[in-house]
């Protein structure tokens, strides 16, 4: 549903578009709001929402007045004071995105990178505004689905417990978030939104929720992709490795981390021992794989040089001494080695890669169609944001 709430306002003789945001502080502003609500048909939005938008804009600049003159009228003041207030950067249906919200998210990035160039800061602000707008579109669509709230909260609880464990406790997690300019409540809201968006995408893909949307990959499609992309399967030597990654956040200090990893190494006698220790202690972020499984690694892989050196200089079954990284200590184990050449089609890893590529391609088309539909149905202010997001 479209929400035509672009309201015309005029202050100090200068016209501007306010998208539901008027100035607060004088009776005539509320009278104008009431008039607009009646005459301009602000459909779908209750008055409390418009008043909320007004409050976000803050009080109107105050014009000081001098003492009363002989005619009983106040004399003009020599200057006009202005009050800097928060402002609305965008509206996505009923959701308002403000300047302060963007500033809060960007400040840690700006400080970490030492960005001072106004042009670069403006680019970062624009990108963050577009990201928040996309997230709002998808989150709102997800909330319109029939989602089991209990399952969402259970997933959120499990993720928070894991993140707390990785950080070394809730106090440390709070401290880490504060360093990024976020609170624990902000983090929980972000994760909840990610869960909702993941449910929305899963529904669009099918995945047991909408069978009519299931994406099918046939053997013929796998073989056709392999024939058309042979160069992708030509590679240099590769090593299949596993790693046990213990972060300093888990123990609280590097000395304690080193001691823990040495203790674990002395206890590991078999591949099963390594996997068991990895499931219990490893905190390495490896989405899409079993915890600790590095998959096939090539010399060009974006893996720490010390880990690469061990993998390619040792034979299968070898396990490294503790390798110290910036925020963790790692044990690495060599599983298999593969010479350079063309990976055969029958290789299970090859077929997994092909299936993943085909699924990614088809899912990208599904999401692009969903995104364009949400853009076409949504009220977005200002129109320039819709254009930057690819809408028409």
C-alpha positions as CSV (number, residue, x, y, z in Angstrom):
1,X,0.0,0.0,0.0
2,X,1.3,3.5,-0.8
3,X,1.3,6.1,1.9
4,X,1.0,9.6,0.2
5,X,2.2,11.6,3.2
6,X,4.4,14.1,1.6
7,X,3.1,17.2,3.2
8,X,3.8,20.8,2.0
9,X,5.0,23.2,4.7
10,X,6.2,26.7,4.5
11,X,8.4,28.4,7.2
12,X,9.9,31.9,7.1
13,X,8.8,32.3,3.5
14,X,10.8,29.3,2.3
15,X,9.0,26.2,0.9
16,X,10.2,22.7,1.6
17,X,8.9,19.1,1.4
18,X,8.5,17.5,4.8
19,X,7.2,14.0,4.3
20,X,5.0,14.0,7.3
21,X,7.4,16.2,9.3
22,X,6.2,19.6,10.4
23,X,7.8,22.1,12.9
24,X,6.7,22.0,16.5
25,X,6.4,24.8,18.9
26,X,3.6,27.1,17.6
27,X,-0.2,26.5,17.5
28,X,-0.4,27.2,13.8
29,X,1.8,24.1,13.1
30,X,-0.7,21.8,14.8
31,X,-3.6,23.6,13.0
32,X,-1.8,23.1,9.7
33,X,-1.2,19.4,10.5
34,X,-4.9,18.9,11.3
35,X,-5.8,20.7,8.1
36,X,-3.4,18.5,6.0
37,X,-4.7,15.4,7.7
38,X,-8.3,16.2,6.6
39,X,-7.6,17.7,3.2
40,X,-4.6,15.7,1.9
41,X,-5.9,12.3,3.0
42,X,-3.0,10.8,5.0
43,X,-4.2,7.3,4.5
44,X,-3.0,4.4,6.6
45,X,-1.1,6.5,9.2
46,X,-2.7,7.4,12.6
47,X,-2.2,10.9,14.0
48,X,0.1,9.5,16.7
49,X,2.6,8.5,13.9
50,X,2.5,12.0,12.4
51,X,3.0,13.5,15.9
52,X,5.9,11.2,16.4
53,X,7.5,12.5,13.2
54,X,7.0,16.0,14.4
55,X,8.7,15.2,17.7
56,X,11.7,13.7,15.9
57,X,12.2,17.0,14.1
58,X,12.4,18.8,17.4
59,X,11.3,22.3,18.5
60,X,11.1,25.1,16.0
61,X,13.8,27.8,16.1
62,X,12.9,30.5,18.7
63,X,12.8,34.1,17.7
64,X,13.7,36.2,20.7
65,X,11.7,39.4,21.1
66,X,12.8,42.7,22.6
67,X,10.9,44.8,25.2
68,X,7.5,46.2,24.4
69,X,7.5,49.5,22.6
70,X,5.4,52.6,23.1
71,X,2.7,51.1,20.8
72,X,2.5,48.0,23.0
73,X,4.1,45.8,20.4
74,X,7.4,43.9,21.0
75,X,10.4,45.4,19.3
76,X,12.4,43.1,17.0
77,X,15.4,41.3,18.5
78,X,18.8,42.0,16.9
79,X,19.4,38.4,15.9
80,X,17.6,35.1,15.5
81,X,18.7,32.0,17.4
82,X,18.7,28.5,15.8
83,X,18.5,25.1,17.5
84,X,20.2,22.2,15.8
85,X,17.9,19.1,16.0
86,X,17.7,15.6,14.8
87,X,16.2,15.1,11.3
88,X,14.4,12.4,9.4
89,X,16.6,10.9,6.6
90,X,14.1,8.5,5.2
91,X,10.6,6.9,5.8
92,X,10.0,3.3,4.7
93,X,6.2,2.7,5.1
94,X,5.7,3.4,8.8
95,X,9.4,3.2,9.8
96,X,11.4,6.3,10.3
97,X,15.2,6.4,9.8
98,X,16.9,9.4,11.5
99,X,20.2,11.2,11.2
100,X,21.2,10.2,14.7
101,X,20.6,6.6,14.0
102,X,23.0,6.7,11.1
103,X,25.6,8.7,13.0
104,X,25.6,6.2,15.8
105,X,26.2,3.3,13.4
106,X,28.9,5.1,11.4
107,X,30.9,6.6,14.3
108,X,32.9,3.4,15.2
109,X,33.8,2.9,11.5
110,X,34.8,6.5,11.1
111,X,37.0,6.4,14.2
112,X,38.6,3.0,13.3
113,X,39.5,4.1,9.8
114,X,40.3,7.7,10.8
115,X,38.1,9.1,8.0
116,X,38.0,12.9,7.8
117,X,37.3,13.5,4.1
118,X,33.8,15.0,3.8
119,X,33.2,13.3,0.5
120,X,34.1,9.9,1.9
121,X,31.9,10.5,5.0
122,X,29.0,11.5,2.7
123,X,29.5,8.2,0.7
124,X,29.5,6.2,3.9
125,X,26.3,7.9,5.1
126,X,24.6,7.2,1.8
127,X,25.6,3.5,1.8
128,X,24.4,3.1,5.5
129,X,21.1,4.8,4.7
130,X,20.5,2.5,1.7
131,X,21.4,-0.5,3.9
132,X,19.0,0.5,6.6
133,X,16.3,1.0,4.0
134,X,16.8,-2.4,2.5
135,X,16.8,-4.0,5.9
136,X,13.5,-2.2,6.8
137,X,11.8,-3.4,3.6
138,X,12.8,-7.0,4.2
139,X,12.1,-7.0,7.9
140,X,8.7,-5.5,7.4
141,X,7.9,-8.1,4.8
142,X,9.1,-10.9,7.1
143,X,6.9,-9.6,10.0
144,X,3.9,-9.8,7.7
145,X,4.5,-13.6,7.4
146,X,3.0,-16.0,9.8
147,X,6.1,-16.6,11.8
148,X,6.3,-18.7,15.0
149,X,7.5,-16.1,17.5
150,X,8.6,-18.8,20.0
151,X,10.9,-20.4,17.4
152,X,12.4,-17.0,16.6
153,X,13.1,-16.3,20.2
154,X,14.6,-19.7,20.7
155,X,16.9,-19.2,17.8
156,X,17.8,-15.8,19.1
157,X,18.6,-17.3,22.5
158,X,20.8,-20.0,21.0
159,X,22.8,-17.4,19.0
160,X,23.3,-15.1,22.0
161,X,24.4,-18.0,24.1
162,X,27.0,-18.9,21.5
163,X,28.2,-15.3,21.0
164,X,28.5,-14.9,24.8
165,X,30.6,-18.1,25.0
166,X,32.8,-16.9,22.2
167,X,33.3,-13.5,23.9
168,X,34.1,-15.1,27.3
169,X,31.0,-14.0,29.1
170,X,28.1,-11.5,28.9
171,X,30.1,-8.7,30.5
172,X,32.8,-9.0,27.9
173,X,30.2,-9.2,25.1
174,X,28.7,-6.0,26.4
175,X,32.2,-4.4,26.5
176,X,32.9,-5.5,22.9
177,X,29.6,-4.1,21.7
178,X,30.1,-0.8,23.5
179,X,33.4,-0.4,21.7
180,X,31.4,-0.6,18.4
181,X,28.9,2.0,19.7
182,X,26.1,-0.6,20.2
183,X,24.2,-1.9,23.2
184,X,23.2,-5.5,23.9
185,X,19.6,-4.5,23.1
186,X,20.8,-3.1,19.7
187,X,22.6,-6.4,19.0
188,X,19.6,-8.5,20.0
189,X,17.4,-6.4,17.6
190,X,19.9,-6.8,14.8
191,X,20.0,-10.6,15.3
192,X,16.2,-10.9,15.5
193,X,15.9,-8.9,12.2
194,X,18.5,-11.2,10.6
195,X,16.4,-14.3,11.7
196,X,13.2,-12.8,10.3
197,X,14.9,-12.0,7.0
198,X,16.3,-15.5,6.8
199,X,12.8,-16.9,7.4
200,X,11.5,-14.6,4.6
201,X,14.2,-15.8,2.2
202,X,13.7,-19.5,3.1
203,X,10.0,-19.0,2.4
204,X,10.8,-17.5,-1.0
205,X,13.2,-20.4,-1.8
206,X,10.6,-23.0,-0.7
207,X,12.7,-25.0,1.8
208,X,9.6,-27.0,3.0
209,X,7.6,-23.8,3.7
210,X,6.4,-23.1,0.2
211,X,6.8,-26.3,-1.9
212,X,5.8,-24.4,-5.1
213,X,8.9,-22.3,-4.7
214,X,11.4,-25.2,-4.3
215,X,14.5,-24.9,-6.4
216,X,15.3,-28.3,-8.1
217,X,18.8,-29.2,-9.3
218,X,18.9,-32.1,-11.7
219,X,21.9,-34.3,-12.7
220,X,21.7,-32.9,-16.2
221,X,22.0,-29.4,-14.9
222,X,25.1,-30.4,-12.9
223,X,26.9,-32.0,-15.9
224,X,26.0,-29.0,-18.2
225,X,27.4,-26.6,-15.7
226,X,30.6,-28.6,-15.4
227,X,31.1,-28.7,-19.2
228,X,30.5,-25.0,-19.5
229,X,32.9,-24.0,-16.7
230,X,35.8,-26.4,-17.0
231,X,38.3,-23.6,-16.2
232,X,36.8,-23.1,-12.8
233,X,37.7,-26.7,-11.9
234,X,41.3,-26.4,-13.0
235,X,43.5,-25.7,-10.0
236,X,46.9,-25.9,-8.5
237,X,47.8,-28.1,-5.5
238,X,45.2,-28.0,-2.7
239,X,45.1,-29.2,0.9
240,X,42.1,-30.2,2.9
241,X,42.7,-29.0,6.5
242,X,40.9,-28.6,9.8
243,X,41.6,-26.1,12.6
244,X,40.9,-25.8,16.3
245,X,40.6,-22.1,16.8
246,X,40.5,-20.8,20.5
247,X,39.9,-17.1,20.8
248,X,41.4,-14.9,23.6
249,X,37.9,-13.9,24.5
250,X,37.2,-17.5,25.6
251,X,39.9,-17.5,28.2
252,X,40.3,-13.8,28.9
253,X,44.1,-13.5,28.1
254,X,46.7,-14.7,25.6
255,X,48.7,-16.5,28.2
256,X,45.7,-18.6,29.3
257,X,44.7,-19.2,25.7
258,X,48.2,-20.6,24.9
259,X,48.1,-22.8,28.0
260,X,44.6,-24.2,27.0
261,X,45.7,-25.0,23.4
262,X,48.9,-26.7,24.6
263,X,46.8,-28.8,27.0
264,X,44.3,-29.7,24.3
265,X,47.2,-30.7,21.9
266,X,48.6,-33.1,24.5
267,X,45.2,-34.8,24.8
268,X,44.6,-35.2,21.1
269,X,45.7,-38.7,19.9
270,X,43.3,-39.4,17.0
271,X,41.3,-37.5,14.3
272,X,38.2,-38.2,16.4
273,X,39.9,-36.5,19.4
274,X,40.6,-33.4,17.2
275,X,37.0,-33.2,16.0
276,X,35.7,-33.6,19.5
277,X,37.9,-30.8,20.9
278,X,36.9,-28.6,17.9
279,X,33.2,-29.1,18.5
280,X,33.7,-28.1,22.2
281,X,36.2,-25.2,22.0
282,X,36.6,-23.9,18.5
283,X,35.2,-20.4,17.8
284,X,36.3,-20.0,14.2
285,X,33.6,-18.4,12.0
286,X,33.2,-21.0,9.2
287,X,29.7,-20.6,7.8
288,X,28.4,-23.4,5.7
289,X,30.8,-26.0,7.0
290,X,31.2,-28.2,10.0
291,X,33.0,-26.3,12.8
292,X,36.7,-26.4,12.2
293,X,36.6,-27.9,8.6
294,X,38.6,-25.6,6.3
295,X,37.6,-27.4,3.1
296,X,40.1,-27.5,0.2
297,X,42.7,-24.7,0.6
298,X,44.9,-23.4,-2.2
299,X,48.0,-21.3,-2.1
300,X,46.0,-18.3,-3.2
301,X,43.4,-18.7,-0.4
302,X,42.8,-15.9,2.1
303,X,44.1,-18.0,5.0
304,X,46.7,-16.8,7.5
305,X,50.2,-17.3,6.0
306,X,51.4,-19.3,9.0
307,X,48.5,-21.7,8.6
308,X,49.1,-22.0,4.8
309,X,52.7,-22.8,5.3
310,X,52.0,-25.6,7.7
311,X,49.3,-27.1,5.5
312,X,51.5,-27.2,2.4
313,X,54.7,-28.3,4.1
314,X,53.3,-31.3,6.0
315,X,51.7,-34.7,5.1
316,X,48.2,-35.9,5.9
317,X,47.8,-36.6,9.6
318,X,50.2,-34.0,10.8
319,X,49.1,-31.6,13.5
320,X,50.7,-28.2,14.1
321,X,52.1,-26.7,17.3
322,X,50.0,-23.8,18.6
323,X,50.0,-21.0,16.0
324,X,49.5,-17.5,17.5
325,X,47.2,-15.1,15.5
326,X,46.0,-11.6,16.4
327,X,43.1,-12.7,18.6
328,X,43.4,-16.4,18.8
329,X,45.6,-19.5,19.0
330,X,45.1,-22.2,16.5
331,X,45.9,-25.9,16.0
332,X,45.9,-27.1,12.4
333,X,45.6,-30.6,11.1
334,X,46.3,-31.8,7.5
335,X,43.5,-34.2,6.2
336,X,44.2,-34.7,2.5
337,X,46.3,-33.4,-0.3
338,X,45.3,-33.0,-4.0
339,X,47.8,-32.4,-6.9
340,X,47.3,-29.7,-9.6
341,X,44.9,-30.6,-12.5
342,X,41.3,-30.8,-13.5
343,X,39.0,-31.9,-10.7
344,X,36.8,-34.8,-12.0
345,X,33.1,-34.4,-12.3
346,X,32.6,-37.4,-10.1
347,X,34.4,-35.8,-7.1
348,X,31.8,-35.1,-4.4
349,X,33.5,-31.8,-3.7
350,X,33.1,-30.8,-7.4
351,X,29.4,-31.7,-7.3
352,X,28.8,-29.8,-4.1
353,X,30.5,-26.7,-5.6
354,X,28.3,-27.0,-8.8
355,X,25.1,-27.4,-6.7
356,X,26.0,-24.4,-4.6
357,X,26.7,-22.3,-7.6
358,X,23.5,-23.2,-9.3
359,X,21.5,-22.7,-6.1
360,X,23.1,-19.3,-5.5
361,X,22.3,-18.2,-9.1
362,X,18.7,-19.2,-8.9
363,X,18.2,-17.8,-5.4
364,X,19.7,-14.5,-6.5
365,X,17.0,-14.3,-9.2
366,X,14.3,-15.1,-6.6
367,X,15.5,-12.5,-4.2
368,X,15.9,-9.9,-6.9
369,X,12.2,-10.5,-7.9
370,X,11.1,-10.2,-4.3
371,X,13.1,-7.1,-3.7
372,X,11.7,-5.3,-6.7
373,X,8.2,-6.3,-5.7
374,X,8.7,-4.9,-2.2
375,X,10.1,-1.7,-3.7
376,X,7.1,-1.2,-6.0
377,X,4.6,-1.7,-3.1
378,X,6.3,0.4,-0.5
379,X,6.0,4.0,0.4
380,X,9.6,5.4,0.4
381,X,10.6,9.0,1.1
382,X,12.4,10.7,-0.5
383,X,12.0,9.3,-4.0
384,X,15.8,9.6,-4.6
385,X,16.3,6.6,-2.3
386,X,13.9,4.4,-4.3
387,X,15.9,5.3,-7.4
388,X,19.3,4.5,-5.8
389,X,17.8,1.1,-4.6
390,X,16.9,0.2,-8.2
391,X,13.2,1.0,-8.0
392,X,11.2,2.6,-10.7
